[in-house]
Structure formats: C-alpha cells, structure tokens
C-alpha cells in the first residue's frame, strides 16, 4: 500500500512560505526543531549554523 506524504508548509523567518517538498529538492537539507528556552537546542543550533554557513551558504533557509 502506497501512502502519500502529507503536504507540509513552512514559513521562513523573513515570512516567505516554503513547502517541505521544495526544500528537499536541494542537495542538502538539515531540519532541526528547537525551542527558545532549551539551552542544548540553542547550543546545537549555533554549532550547526557555524558549520553550515561556512560550507553551504546558498542553501540555507531559516524557518
């Protein structure tokens, strides 16, 4: 049985809408869910951003 993937729409920090499908068309995708009150989340996000910014600047979307 084939089940279709749900359509997931996201909004970037600058207000631009994106679909999850659209983002998967890029060669690299890092999707991280975090909260502002989670110290570990914020520390991890900072580390990920530093590494990704250095390597793949043109593929980054902040959602």
Beta strands, then each sheet from edge to edge (+ up, - down):
strand 1: 9-11
strand 2: 17-19
sheet 1: 1+ 2-
end
